[in-house]
Amino acid sequence: MSELKPISASFRRLLVWTVGLNIPGWGVIILLGLLEHLEWTTVGLSCAAIFVLMAVLVFSRLADFDKLIIYAENMIASPNAAPPVLEASATAGRLLTSLSALRTMWTDQRNEVAAIAKSLQEIIDSLPDPLLLVDTDRRLIGANAAAENLFEINQDLSVPSDTRHGNLDLARLIRDPRILDAADKALGDGNKTSAQFSLPSPVERTFSALLAPLPEPALDGTALIIVMHDLTERLKMDRMRADFVANASHELRTPLASVLGFTETLLGPAKNDLAAYEEFLDIILKQANRMNRLIDDLLSLSRIELREHTRPTESVNLEVVLRNAIELLEGQANESGAQITLDFSPSLPPAIADPNEISQVFHNLITNAIKYGGEGGRVDVTSTLSQSCPPDMPVKGPCLKVSVRDEGDGISKEFLPRLTERFYRVDTARSRSLGGTGLGLAIVKHIMSRHRGALQIDSEVGIGSTFSVYIPAATARPPPQEQ
């Protein structure tokens, strides 16, 4: 027992030094051996046991570390796949559990961001107006579906958008300096701006563009958003409105000038000329009637346009309407020596129509046939049932076809597309001499549009013309939006 005291005392002193100097345990044992407090056999066995224990601990930690590496590599290679099941120590197991939770949270957030990005892209693609995204160098970063259709950009959705758009320069898409100058201005000063530009092909179209720069470029490089709106139809309507006002003013000014001129003559030089009185008053009456017809047609056209979006719902017997129209025009036909014939089958079903408007259609068509059919000509009015309406009509099912044919000079084919334009006349002088206002066929066209019907014109020079209207029968199905 006394021999152990020196060993115990020496061990305690060495323990203090080893702890204080951070000397490993095997060093303590070797020092005890050197001080001859332990036999070398004991020293060797003790060191071997320590080294084996250390190796076991180290290799177990290395195995856990290797499993962590495998787990991380799996997360990187297959972020959406289920992680492998690994056996590890308690400490490594807790770390793997934390990594798995982190991985799940990261995957959920990534899926949420992807869903939001998809929704935003669908919203952008659903916009009817073209939209472009460009960077600070005016290179195309993105475009919605309307812009891809407009500029014929590669629309293969299997190709990534950045590759699909191919970093196209804005100048290659729009070769109009106005939009390019506006883009440079917006990118330069950071303020919104607008511009109007034209695309020359395949058909010239005019657009307005709003250019909005971002405060800072986005992650994909987007620095400028360009939204375009097609102004072509609006500008066309503005021109038509201006032309209409100009033509209407001209048509009214001409007879009004005649009325004023002959009135002044009667009040002046021809004040006591009875023969001139009768002649000039007759001219004044004709010109006043001409203005009255023009104003009536303008009012009719205005009323029809106001109700053009509302389809008639009344069931009408077209035979009654046709016979009334022919009866009203018999006096005019007799004056020109024209003969009007009607071929109408009693078995035809009624039509869905406005009786007053459809009567005006027949009145205008038969009047034109009498005027332009020539003296002693024949006007044939026929009615048939077609089991299917023309393909350009929105209604489906049977249609009544009413045709008015004359034996006049006919109309050249290049003039046919413009016959329904307001104030358009193939022969202006002849039309005015016959009392035409230039609005008759325009009124027919708009009435047919309100009835969801159609107007067809066939003509051959030297043979005559046939004007046919298609009116939905009572059994026809209305368009889906009107059901």
C-alpha positions in Angstrom: 0.0 0.0 0.0 2.9 2.2 0.7 4.3 1.6 -2.8 1.1 2.8 -4.3 1.3 6.1 -2.5 4.2 7.4 -4.6 2.5 6.3 -7.7 -0.8 7.9 -6.7 1.0 11.1 -5.7 3.0 11.1 -9.0 -0.2 10.4 -10.9 -2.0 13.2 -9.3 0.8 15.6 -10.1 0.9 14.4 -13.7 -2.8 14.7 -13.9 -2.6 18.3 -12.9 0.0 19.0 -15.5 -1.7 17.0 -18.3 -5.0 18.8 -17.7 -3.3 22.2 -17.4 -1.1 21.6 -20.5 -3.8 19.6 -22.4 -1.6 16.5 -22.7 -3.5 13.4 -24.0 -4.1 10.4 -21.8 -1.7 8.2 -23.6 1.0 10.7 -22.8 0.3 10.4 -19.1 0.7 6.7 -19.2 4.0 7.0 -21.1 5.3 9.5 -18.6 4.4 7.2 -15.8 6.3 4.5 -17.5 9.3 6.7 -17.9 9.2 7.5 -14.2 9.1 3.8 -13.5 5.8 4.0 -11.7 4.3 1.5 -14.3 5.7 -1.5 -16.0 6.3 -1.1 -19.7 4.0 -4.0 -20.4 1.2 -2.2 -18.6 2.1 1.0 -20.4 2.0 -0.7 -23.8 -1.3 -2.4 -23.2 -2.8 0.7 -21.9 -1.7 2.8 -24.9 -2.9 0.2 -27.3 -6.3 0.2 -25.6 -6.5 4.0 -25.7 -5.5 4.0 -29.4 -8.2 1.3 -30.2 -10.8 3.3 -28.3 -9.8 6.5 -30.1 -9.9 4.8 -33.5 -13.4 3.4 -32.8 -14.6 6.8 -31.8 -13.0 8.5 -34.8 -14.2 6.1 -37.4 -17.7 6.2 -36.0 -17.7 10.0 -36.4 -16.3 9.6 -39.9 -19.0 7.2 -40.8 -21.6 9.7 -39.5 -19.9 12.5 -41.5 -19.9 10.3 -44.6 -23.7 9.7 -44.2 -24.2 13.4 -43.9 -22.3 14.0 -47.1 -24.4 11.3 -48.9 -27.6 12.9 -47.6 -26.5 16.4 -48.8 -25.5 15.1 -52.2 -28.9 13.5 -52.5 -30.6 16.7 -51.6 -28.7 18.6 -54.3 -29.0 15.9 -57.0 -32.7 15.2 -56.5 -34.4 18.0 -54.5 -37.9 16.6 -55.1 -37.1 12.9 -54.4 -37.5 11.3 -51.0 -34.3 11.3 -48.9 -32.5 8.0 -48.3 -33.1 6.2 -45.0 -29.7 6.3 -43.1 -28.8 4.8 -39.7 -26.6 7.1 -37.6 -25.7 8.0 -34.1 -28.0 10.0 -31.9 -26.1 13.2 -32.6 -25.9 12.7 -36.3 -29.5 11.5 -36.4 -30.6 14.8 -34.9 -28.6 16.6 -37.5 -30.1 14.5 -40.3 -33.6 15.2 -38.9 -32.9 19.0 -38.9 -31.6 18.8 -42.5 -34.7 16.9 -43.5 -37.0 19.5 -42.0 -34.9 22.3 -43.6 -35.1 20.4 -46.9 -38.9 20.1 -46.6 -39.3 23.8 -45.8 -37.1 24.8 -48.7 -39.0 22.5 -51.1 -42.4 23.9 -50.0 -41.2 27.5 -50.4 -39.7 26.7 -53.8 -43.0 25.1 -54.9 -44.9 28.1 -53.6 -42.6 30.5 -55.5 -43.0 28.4 -58.7 -46.8 28.4 -58.3 -46.8 32.2 -57.9 -44.6 32.6 -60.9 -46.8 30.3 -63.0 -49.9 32.2 -62.0 -48.3 35.6 -62.9 -47.2 34.2 -66.3 -50.8 33.0 -66.9 -52.2 36.4 -66.0 -49.7 38.1 -68.3 -50.4 35.7 -71.1 -54.2 36.3 -70.7 -53.8 40.0 -71.3 -55.2 40.9 -74.7 -52.6 43.6 -75.3 -49.1 42.7 -76.3 -46.5 43.1 -73.5 -42.7 43.0 -73.7 -40.0 42.9 -71.1 -36.6 44.3 -72.1 -33.3 44.9 -70.3 -31.1 48.0 -70.1 -29.6 47.2 -73.5 -33.1 46.9 -75.1 -32.7 43.2 -75.4 -35.9 41.1 -75.1 -36.2 39.2 -71.8 -39.8 38.1 -72.1 -43.1 38.5 -73.9 -46.7 37.4 -73.3 -48.7 35.3 -75.7 -50.3 38.4 -77.5 -46.8 39.8 -78.2 -45.5 36.5 -79.4 -48.4 36.2 -81.8 -47.9 39.8 -83.0 -44.2 39.6 -83.6 -44.2 35.9 -84.6 -41.7 35.0 -81.8 -40.9 31.3 -81.4 -43.9 29.9 -79.5 -42.5 26.4 -78.7 -43.4 26.2 -75.0 -40.9 23.3 -74.6 -38.1 25.8 -75.1 -37.2 28.1 -72.1 -38.4 31.6 -72.6 -35.0 33.1 -72.5 -33.9 30.8 -75.3 -37.2 31.1 -77.1 -36.9 34.9 -77.3 -33.3 34.6 -78.2 -32.2 38.0 -76.7 -33.8 39.8 -79.6 -33.1 43.5 -79.8 -36.2 45.7 -79.6 -35.1 47.4 -82.8 -35.4 44.1 -84.6 -39.0 43.7 -83.5 -40.2 47.3 -84.0 -38.4 49.3 -86.7 -40.0 52.6 -85.7 -37.7 55.3 -84.2 -40.5 56.7 -82.1 -40.7 53.6 -79.8 -36.9 53.2 -79.7 -36.4 56.8 -78.7 -39.1 56.4 -76.0 -37.4 53.3 -74.7 -34.1 55.1 -74.4 -35.7 58.0 -72.7 -37.5 55.8 -70.1 -34.4 53.8 -69.4 -32.4 57.0 -69.1 -34.5 59.1 -66.8 -36.4 56.3 -65.0 -39.8 57.9 -65.8 -42.9 56.5 -67.5 -43.4 57.6 -71.1 -45.7 56.8 -74.0 -45.3 56.6 -77.8 -47.3 55.8 -80.9 -45.8 53.7 -83.6 -46.8 51.6 -86.7 -46.1 48.1 -87.9 -46.0 48.0 -91.7 -46.6 44.3 -92.3 -48.4 42.1 -93.1 -51.1 44.8 -92.8 -50.3 48.3 -91.5 -51.4 48.7 -87.9 -51.0 51.5 -85.4 -50.2 51.0 -81.7 -49.9 53.2 -78.6 -47.3 52.0 -76.1 -46.8 52.7 -72.4 -43.2 52.3 -71.3 -42.6 51.8 -67.6 -39.1 51.4 -66.2 -38.4 49.4 -63.0 -36.7 51.1 -60.1 -34.0 48.4 -60.2 -33.5 45.7 -62.8 -35.2 42.3 -61.8 -33.2 39.1 -61.3 -33.8 38.1 -64.9 -32.5 41.5 -66.1 -35.9 43.0 -66.9 -35.6 46.8 -66.6 -38.4 48.1 -68.8 -42.0 46.9 -69.3 -43.7 47.9 -72.6 -47.5 47.5 -72.9 -49.0 48.1 -76.4 -52.6 48.8 -77.4 -53.9 48.4 -81.0 -55.3 51.7 -82.2 -56.0 50.6 -85.8 -59.8 50.0 -85.5 -60.3 53.2 -83.4 -58.4 55.3 -85.8 -60.4 53.7 -88.7 -63.6 54.5 -86.9 -62.5 58.1 -86.3 -61.7 58.5 -90.0 -65.1 57.0 -90.9 -66.8 59.3 -88.5 -65.0 62.3 -90.0 -65.8 61.2 -93.6 -69.4 60.6 -92.6 -69.8 64.1 -91.2 -68.1 65.6 -94.3 -70.2 63.6 -96.7 -73.5 64.3 -94.8 -72.6 68.0 -94.8 -71.9 67.9 -98.5 -75.1 66.0 -99.3 -77.2 68.5 -97.3 -75.4 71.5 -98.6 -76.0 70.7 -102.3 -79.9 70.7 -102.2 -79.9 73.5 -99.6 -77.8 75.7 -102.0 -80.4 75.0 -104.7 -83.3 75.9 -102.4 -81.6 79.1 -101.3 -80.5 80.0 -104.9 -83.9 79.6 -106.5 -85.6 81.3 -103.6 -83.4 84.3 -104.0 -84.1 84.3 -107.7 -87.9 84.2 -107.1 -87.6 87.1 -104.7 -85.4 89.1 -107.1 -85.1 88.9 -110.9 -88.0 86.4 -111.4 -90.3 88.1 -108.9 -93.0 88.7 -111.6 -92.2 85.8 -113.9 -95.1 83.3 -113.5 -93.5 80.7 -115.7 -90.2 80.8 -113.7 -92.3 80.6 -110.5 -93.7 77.2 -111.4 -90.4 75.8 -112.7 -88.3 77.1 -109.7 -90.9 76.0 -107.1 -90.9 72.6 -108.6 -87.1 72.5 -108.3 -87.3 73.8 -104.7 -89.8 71.1 -103.8 -87.6 68.3 -105.3 -84.5 69.5 -103.4 -86.5 69.9 -100.2 -87.8 66.3 -100.6 -84.2 65.2 -101.3 -83.1 66.8 -98.0 -86.0 65.2 -96.2 -85.2 61.7 -97.5 -81.5 62.2 -96.5 -82.5 63.3 -93.0 -84.9 60.4 -92.7 -82.2 58.0 -93.7 -79.7 59.5 -91.3 -82.2 59.2 -88.5 -83.0 55.7 -89.4 -79.3 54.7 -89.5 -78.8 56.3 -86.1 -81.7 54.5 -84.6 -80.6 51.2 -86.0 -77.0 51.6 -84.7 -78.3 52.4 -81.2 -80.2 49.1 -81.1 -77.8 47.0 -83.2 -76.6 45.0 -80.2 -80.1 43.9 -79.3 -81.5 41.1 -81.5 -85.3 41.2 -82.4 -87.5 38.6 -80.8 -90.8 39.0 -82.7 -92.1 36.4 -85.0 -93.0 38.0 -88.4 -94.8 36.6 -91.5 -92.5 37.8 -94.3 -95.2 37.4 -97.0 -97.4 40.1 -95.4 -94.4 42.4 -95.1 -93.3 41.8 -98.7 -96.8 42.3 -100.2 -97.2 45.6 -98.2 -93.8 46.9 -99.5 -94.6 46.0 -103.1 -98.1 47.7 -102.8 -96.4 50.9 -101.6 -94.0 50.9 -104.5 -96.5 50.1 -107.3 -96.9 53.8 -108.2 -93.1 54.2 -108.6 -92.9 51.0 -110.6 -95.7 52.1 -112.9 -94.0 55.5 -113.5 -90.8 53.6 -114.8 -92.8 50.9 -116.5 -91.3 48.2 -114.2 -93.1 45.0 -113.4 -92.7 43.5 -109.9 -93.4 39.8 -109.4 -93.5 37.9 -106.1 -92.8 34.2 -105.6 -93.5 33.3 -102.0 -94.5 29.8 -100.7 -97.2 29.8 -98.1 -95.5 26.9 -96.3 -92.5 29.0 -95.3 -92.1 29.5 -91.5 -92.2 32.9 -89.9 -89.0 34.8 -89.3 -87.5 36.4 -86.2 -87.5 40.1 -87.1 -88.5 43.6 -86.4 -91.5 44.2 -88.8 -90.7 47.9 -89.3 -87.0 47.4 -90.0 -87.4 44.4 -92.2 -90.1 46.3 -94.2 -87.5 49.1 -94.7 -85.0 46.4 -96.0 -87.4 45.2 -98.6 -88.5 48.8 -99.5 -84.8 49.9 -100.1 -83.9 46.8 -102.1 -87.1 46.9 -104.3 -86.7 50.7 -104.8 -83.1 50.3 -106.0 -84.2 47.5 -108.4 -86.9 49.8 -109.8 -84.5 52.7 -110.2 -81.5 50.8 -111.7 -83.5 48.1 -113.5 -84.2 50.5 -116.4 -87.5 51.5 -118.0 -89.8 48.6 -118.7 -87.6 46.3 -116.6 -88.7 43.4 -114.5 -88.1 43.0 -110.7 -88.4 39.5 -109.4 -88.9 39.0 -105.6 -88.4 35.4 -104.5 -88.4 33.7 -101.1 -87.0 30.3 -100.2 -86.1 28.3 -97.1 -82.5 27.3 -96.5 -82.0 24.5 -93.9 -78.7 26.1 -92.8 -77.7 29.7 -92.5 -74.6 31.0 -94.2 -71.4 30.1 -92.2 -70.7 33.8 -91.4 -74.0 34.2 -89.5 -73.9 33.7 -85.7 -77.2 31.8 -85.6 -77.6 28.1 -86.4 -80.5 26.4 -88.1 -82.9 27.3 -91.0 -82.9 30.7 -92.6 -85.3 32.5 -94.9 -83.7 33.8 -98.1 -85.4 36.7 -99.8 -83.9 37.8 -103.2 -84.6 40.9 -105.3 -83.4 40.6 -108.9 -83.4 43.4 -111.5 -82.5 43.4 -115.2 -80.4 46.5 -115.2 -76.9 47.3 -116.4 -75.3 45.3 -113.6 -72.3 46.3 -111.4 -68.6 45.5 -112.0 -67.2 43.1 -109.4 -64.6 45.5 -108.1 -67.3 47.9 -106.9 -69.3 45.2 -105.0 -67.4 45.3 -101.7 -68.0 49.0 -101.2 -71.7 49.2 -102.0 -72.7 49.1 -98.4 -70.5 52.0 -97.4 -72.3 55.2 -96.4 -72.7 57.7 -99.3 -70.8 55.4 -101.7 -72.2 55.5 -105.3 -70.9 53.7 -108.4 -72.4 56.4 -110.6 -72.8 59.6 -108.4 -74.6 61.7 -111.0 -77.1 58.9 -112.0 -77.8 58.2 -108.3 -78.6 61.8 -107.5 -80.7 62.2 -110.6 -82.7 59.2 -109.4 -83.1 60.6 -105.9 -80.8 58.3 -104.1 -79.2 59.3 -100.8 -76.3 56.8 -100.8 -77.5 55.4 -97.5 -80.0 52.7 -98.6 -77.7 49.7 -98.7 -75.8 50.9 -95.5 -79.2 50.8 -93.7 -79.9 47.3 -95.1 -76.4 46.1 -93.9 -77.0 47.5 -90.3 -80.5 46.1 -90.1 -79.2 42.6 -91.1 -76.5 43.0 -88.5 -79.1 43.6 -85.8 -81.1 40.6 -87.0 -78.0 38.4 -87.0 -78.6 37.9 -90.7 -76.6 38.5 -93.8 -76.7 40.5 -97.1 -75.4 38.9 -100.3 -74.8 40.8 -103.5 -74.4 39.2 -106.9 -74.1 41.2 -110.1 -73.0 40.7 -113.7 -72.4 43.6 -116.1 -75.1 43.7 -118.9 -77.3 41.1 -117.2 -78.4 42.6 -113.8 -78.0 42.4 -110.1 -79.5 40.2 -107.3 -79.6 41.4 -103.7 -80.4 38.6 -101.2 -81.0 38.8 -97.5 -80.8 35.9 -95.1 -83.1 36.2 -92.0 -83.2 33.6 -89.2 -86.3 31.5 -89.2 -88.3 31.2 -86.0 -86.9 27.8 -85.4 -83.2 28.9 -85.7 -81.0 28.8 -82.6 -79.7 32.2 -81.4 -76.0 32.7 -80.7 -74.8 31.2 -77.3 -74.3 34.6 -75.7 -78.0 35.5 -76.5 -79.6 32.3 -75.3 
